[in-house]
Amino acid sequence: MAMGTVRSASDDEDGLDATPMSEINVTPMVDVMLVLLIIFMVAAPLMTTGVPVQLPKTTAAKVAQSQKPLEVSIDKDGNPFIAKDGFTPETILPRLRQLKAENPDQVVLVRGDRDVPYGKIMEVMGLVGQAGFTKVSLIAQSAGGAPAAGTPR
């Protein structure tokens, strides 16, 4: 059994060979895939909207917006600050306790200058803990330049 080109009478007259193609033409498949991609890109947002409903009115109070965290900073001289108000290590604890009494769920972010010894930052964090705050995070500068918060302790 010999494999070769198959010639028909009409091929000889036209001068065309009826040889099988060994290449796949992917252009029609790409066209179909691009059309499907566009259809799904348009249809996907429409599928996630859900059922349209008319919501009832209520007189209930709005849910409290997340509040701005309390920032405790330590400057390069080791002096603690709450927001932009300067304190001494002796006077900051009563102020922190007062702030804790006003808002028990307050989040505290501790920022320390890079030149401040680690022990000084830990002293201030200890004062924050003594005041009763449980949601405390350290803030560091990310490599890209934007501030990045640490994990709460």
C-alpha positions as CSV (number, residue, x, y, z in Angstrom):
1,M,0.0,0.0,0.0
2,A,1.7,3.1,-1.2
3,M,1.0,6.5,0.4
4,G,1.3,9.4,-2.0
5,T,-0.7,12.2,-3.5
6,V,-4.1,11.3,-4.7
7,R,-4.9,12.7,-8.1
8,S,-8.3,12.9,-9.6
9,A,-9.3,13.6,-13.1
10,S,-10.4,17.1,-12.3
11,D,-7.1,17.9,-10.6
12,D,-5.1,17.0,-13.7
13,E,-7.3,19.3,-15.8
14,D,-7.0,22.3,-13.4
15,G,-3.4,21.6,-12.5
16,L,-4.2,21.4,-8.7
17,D,-2.9,18.8,-6.4
18,A,-5.3,17.3,-3.8
19,T,-2.6,16.7,-1.2
20,P,-3.7,16.8,2.4
21,M,-2.7,19.9,4.4
22,S,-0.4,19.2,7.3
23,E,-0.9,22.7,8.9
24,I,-3.7,23.9,11.0
25,N,-5.2,27.3,10.3
26,V,-5.8,28.8,13.7
27,T,-7.1,32.2,12.5
28,P,-10.8,31.2,12.6
29,M,-10.3,29.8,16.1
30,V,-8.7,33.0,17.3
31,D,-11.5,35.0,15.8
32,V,-14.1,32.9,17.6
33,M,-12.2,33.1,20.9
34,L,-12.0,36.9,20.7
35,V,-15.7,37.2,20.1
36,L,-16.4,34.9,23.1
37,L,-14.1,37.0,25.2
38,I,-15.9,40.2,24.3
39,I,-19.3,38.5,25.0
40,F,-18.2,37.3,28.5
41,M,-16.6,40.7,29.3
42,V,-19.9,42.4,28.6
43,A,-22.1,39.8,30.2
44,A,-20.1,39.2,33.4
45,P,-21.0,42.5,35.2
46,L,-24.6,42.0,34.3
47,M,-24.7,38.6,36.0
48,T,-23.4,39.8,39.3
49,T,-25.9,42.6,39.9
50,G,-28.6,40.3,41.3
51,V,-32.3,40.9,41.5
52,P,-33.4,44.5,41.4
53,V,-35.4,45.3,44.6
54,Q,-36.9,48.4,46.1
55,L,-35.4,48.7,49.6
56,P,-37.6,49.9,52.5
57,K,-36.9,53.1,54.3
58,T,-35.8,53.0,58.0
59,T,-35.3,55.4,60.8
60,A,-32.5,53.4,62.3
61,A,-29.2,55.1,63.0
62,K,-26.5,54.7,60.4
63,V,-23.7,52.3,61.1
64,A,-20.7,54.1,62.6
65,Q,-18.0,54.8,60.1
66,S,-14.6,53.4,60.8
67,Q,-12.8,56.0,62.8
68,K,-9.4,57.3,62.4
69,P,-6.8,55.5,64.5
70,L,-5.0,57.2,67.3
71,E,-1.3,57.9,66.3
72,V,1.4,57.8,69.0
73,S,4.7,59.0,67.6
74,I,8.2,59.1,69.1
75,D,10.5,61.8,67.6
76,K,14.2,61.4,67.1
77,D,14.9,62.7,70.6
78,G,12.6,60.0,72.2
79,N,9.7,62.4,73.1
80,P,6.3,60.8,72.7
81,F,3.4,62.6,70.9
82,I,-0.3,61.9,70.6
83,A,-1.3,63.2,67.3
84,K,0.7,66.4,67.3
85,D,0.6,67.1,71.0
86,G,3.8,66.6,72.8
87,F,4.0,64.8,76.2
88,T,6.6,63.5,78.6
89,P,6.8,59.8,79.5
90,E,5.2,60.7,82.8
91,T,2.2,62.7,81.4
92,I,1.3,60.6,78.5
93,L,-0.1,57.7,80.5
94,P,-3.0,59.7,82.1
95,R,-3.9,61.1,78.6
96,L,-3.9,57.6,77.1
97,R,-6.2,56.4,79.9
98,Q,-8.5,59.3,79.2
99,L,-8.6,58.5,75.5
100,K,-9.2,54.8,76.3
101,A,-12.2,55.8,78.5
102,E,-13.6,57.9,75.8
103,N,-13.3,55.2,73.1
104,P,-12.6,51.6,74.3
105,D,-12.3,50.2,70.8
106,Q,-9.8,52.7,69.6
107,V,-6.9,51.4,67.4
108,V,-3.5,52.8,68.2
109,L,-0.7,53.2,65.7
110,V,2.8,53.6,67.1
111,R,5.3,55.5,64.9
112,G,8.9,55.8,65.9
113,D,11.8,57.6,64.3
114,R,14.4,55.3,62.8
115,D,17.1,56.8,65.0
116,V,15.2,56.2,68.3
117,P,16.5,53.1,70.2
118,Y,14.2,50.1,70.1
119,G,13.9,50.1,73.9
120,K,12.4,53.6,73.9
121,I,9.7,52.5,71.4
122,M,9.0,49.5,73.5
123,E,8.6,51.8,76.6
124,V,6.0,53.8,74.8
125,M,4.2,50.7,73.6
126,G,4.2,49.5,77.2
127,L,2.5,52.7,78.3
128,V,-0.1,52.2,75.6
129,G,-0.7,48.7,76.9
130,Q,-0.9,50.0,80.5
131,A,-3.6,52.4,79.4
132,G,-5.7,49.4,78.3
133,F,-5.4,49.6,74.5
134,T,-5.4,46.1,72.9
135,K,-5.4,47.0,69.2
136,V,-1.8,48.3,68.8
137,S,0.2,48.3,65.6
138,L,3.7,49.5,64.7
139,I,4.0,51.6,61.6
140,A,7.0,51.3,59.3
141,Q,8.0,52.8,55.9
142,S,7.7,50.4,53.0
143,A,10.4,50.1,50.4
144,G,8.2,52.0,47.9
145,G,7.9,55.0,50.3
146,A,4.3,54.6,51.4
147,P,3.7,54.0,55.1
148,A,2.7,50.4,55.9
149,A,1.0,49.3,59.1
150,G,2.2,46.3,61.1
151,T,0.0,43.6,62.5
152,P,-1.9,44.3,65.7
153,R,-0.5,42.7,68.8
